[in-house]
Amino acid sequence: MERYLNLGRDSNVMAYELGVGSITVQFNDGSVYLYTNQSAGQDNLAELQRLAKIGQGLNSYINRYVRKRYAKKIR
């Protein structure tokens, strides 16, 4: 997993991993969630991936738009 930059300094996201049609997000509490095109929607997934790459806004976007729309809780 790649460390999340957290440019806003207030995110609960620790790390992420991009996949084809997916993103895996690890939070500070150790929980890990998989979001996919099928679970979150293609447009939402594209935005999750974009925000992960720039290191800002990922946690807020997850809370607002895709909170429960994960494909799987890994841990």
ChimeraX commands (.cxc) that place a marker at each C-alpha (Angstrom):
marker #1 position 0.00,0.00,0.00 radius 0.5
marker #1 position 1.06,3.56,-0.63 radius 0.5
marker #1 position 1.07,6.03,2.23 radius 0.5
marker #1 position -1.63,8.69,1.86 radius 0.5
marker #1 position -0.09,12.19,1.76 radius 0.5
marker #1 position -2.80,13.76,3.95 radius 0.5
marker #1 position -2.05,17.30,2.82 radius 0.5
marker #1 position -4.93,18.65,4.92 radius 0.5
marker #1 position -3.41,17.00,8.02 radius 0.5
marker #1 position -6.80,15.88,9.32 radius 0.5
marker #1 position -7.60,12.69,7.41 radius 0.5
marker #1 position -8.39,9.32,8.90 radius 0.5
marker #1 position -6.90,7.66,5.79 radius 0.5
marker #1 position -3.45,6.15,6.31 radius 0.5
marker #1 position -2.75,4.34,3.03 radius 0.5
marker #1 position -4.30,3.19,-0.23 radius 0.5
marker #1 position -3.74,0.83,-3.12 radius 0.5
marker #1 position -5.08,1.44,-6.61 radius 0.5
marker #1 position -6.26,-1.41,-8.78 radius 0.5
marker #1 position -8.01,-1.71,-12.10 radius 0.5
marker #1 position -11.57,-0.81,-11.20 radius 0.5
marker #1 position -10.83,-0.67,-7.47 radius 0.5
marker #1 position -9.18,1.11,-4.58 radius 0.5
marker #1 position -8.28,-0.34,-1.21 radius 0.5
marker #1 position -8.20,2.17,1.64 radius 0.5
marker #1 position -6.60,1.70,5.04 radius 0.5
marker #1 position -7.75,3.95,7.86 radius 0.5
marker #1 position -5.83,5.03,10.97 radius 0.5
marker #1 position -7.76,2.58,13.14 radius 0.5
marker #1 position -6.36,-0.31,11.05 radius 0.5
marker #1 position -9.55,-1.05,9.16 radius 0.5
marker #1 position -9.19,-1.74,5.44 radius 0.5
marker #1 position -11.98,-1.43,2.85 radius 0.5
marker #1 position -12.18,-2.34,-0.82 radius 0.5
marker #1 position -14.22,-0.05,-3.09 radius 0.5
marker #1 position -14.93,-1.15,-6.66 radius 0.5
marker #1 position -16.69,0.13,-9.77 radius 0.5
marker #1 position -19.54,-2.22,-8.94 radius 0.5
marker #1 position -19.93,-1.21,-5.30 radius 0.5
marker #1 position -19.29,2.54,-5.42 radius 0.5
marker #1 position -19.99,3.34,-9.06 radius 0.5
marker #1 position -17.51,4.16,-11.80 radius 0.5
marker #1 position -17.61,7.94,-11.35 radius 0.5
marker #1 position -17.19,7.70,-7.58 radius 0.5
marker #1 position -14.32,5.26,-7.95 radius 0.5
marker #1 position -12.55,7.56,-10.41 radius 0.5
marker #1 position -12.86,10.39,-7.89 radius 0.5
marker #1 position -11.60,8.22,-5.03 radius 0.5
marker #1 position -8.54,7.31,-7.09 radius 0.5
marker #1 position -7.93,10.93,-8.10 radius 0.5
marker #1 position -8.15,12.16,-4.50 radius 0.5
marker #1 position -5.86,9.37,-3.30 radius 0.5
marker #1 position -3.22,10.39,-5.84 radius 0.5
marker #1 position -3.30,14.07,-4.89 radius 0.5
marker #1 position -3.35,13.29,-1.17 radius 0.5
marker #1 position -6.26,15.46,-0.14 radius 0.5
marker #1 position -10.02,15.06,0.33 radius 0.5
marker #1 position -10.25,11.26,0.25 radius 0.5
marker #1 position -11.67,10.76,3.74 radius 0.5
marker #1 position -14.24,13.54,3.27 radius 0.5
marker #1 position -15.37,12.11,-0.07 radius 0.5
marker #1 position -15.74,8.63,1.40 radius 0.5
marker #1 position -17.81,9.99,4.29 radius 0.5
marker #1 position -20.06,12.05,2.02 radius 0.5
marker #1 position -20.64,9.78,-0.95 radius 0.5
marker #1 position -19.53,6.16,-0.58 radius 0.5
marker #1 position -19.32,5.40,3.13 radius 0.5
marker #1 position -21.26,2.11,3.09 radius 0.5
marker #1 position -20.77,1.35,-0.60 radius 0.5
marker #1 position -17.65,-0.77,-0.17 radius 0.5
marker #1 position -17.37,-4.19,-1.80 radius 0.5
marker #1 position -15.63,-5.79,1.15 radius 0.5
marker #1 position -14.27,-5.01,4.59 radius 0.5
marker #1 position -10.88,-6.68,4.56 radius 0.5
marker #1 position -9.95,-5.92,8.14 radius 0.5
marker link #1:1,2 radius 0.2
marker link #1:2,3 radius 0.2
marker link #1:3,4 radius 0.2
marker link #1:4,5 radius 0.2
marker link #1:5,6 radius 0.2
marker link #1:6,7 radius 0.2
marker link #1:7,8 radius 0.2
marker link #1:8,9 radius 0.2
marker link #1:9,10 radius 0.2
marker link #1:10,11 radius 0.2
marker link #1:11,12 radius 0.2
marker link #1:12,13 radius 0.2
marker link #1:13,14 radius 0.2
marker link #1:14,15 radius 0.2
marker link #1:15,16 radius 0.2
marker link #1:16,17 radius 0.2
marker link #1:17,18 radius 0.2
marker link #1:18,19 radius 0.2
marker link #1:19,20 radius 0.2
marker link #1:20,21 radius 0.2
marker link #1:21,22 radius 0.2
marker link #1:22,23 radius 0.2
marker link #1:23,24 radius 0.2
marker link #1:24,25 radius 0.2
marker link #1:25,26 radius 0.2
marker link #1:26,27 radius 0.2
marker link #1:27,28 radius 0.2
marker link #1:28,29 radius 0.2
marker link #1:29,30 radius 0.2
marker link #1:30,31 radius 0.2
marker link #1:31,32 radius 0.2
marker link #1:32,33 radius 0.2
marker link #1:33,34 radius 0.2
marker link #1:34,35 radius 0.2
marker link #1:35,36 radius 0.2
marker link #1:36,37 radius 0.2
marker link #1:37,38 radius 0.2
marker link #1:38,39 radius 0.2
marker link #1:39,40 radius 0.2
marker link #1:40,41 radius 0.2
marker link #1:41,42 radius 0.2
marker link #1:42,43 radius 0.2
marker link #1:43,44 radius 0.2
marker link #1:44,45 radius 0.2
marker link #1:45,46 radius 0.2
marker link #1:46,47 radius 0.2
marker link #1:47,48 radius 0.2
marker link #1:48,49 radius 0.2
marker link #1:49,50 radius 0.2
marker link #1:50,51 radius 0.2
marker link #1:51,52 radius 0.2
marker link #1:52,53 radius 0.2
marker link #1:53,54 radius 0.2
marker link #1:54,55 radius 0.2
marker link #1:55,56 radius 0.2
marker link #1:56,57 radius 0.2
marker link #1:57,58 radius 0.2
marker link #1:58,59 radius 0.2
marker link #1:59,60 radius 0.2
marker link #1:60,61 radius 0.2
marker link #1:61,62 radius 0.2
marker link #1:62,63 radius 0.2
marker link #1:63,64 radius 0.2
marker link #1:64,65 radius 0.2
marker link #1:65,66 radius 0.2
marker link #1:66,67 radius 0.2
marker link #1:67,68 radius 0.2
marker link #1:68,69 radius 0.2
marker link #1:69,70 radius 0.2
marker link #1:70,71 radius 0.2
marker link #1:71,72 radius 0.2
marker link #1:72,73 radius 0.2
marker link #1:73,74 radius 0.2
marker link #1:74,75 radius 0.2
view
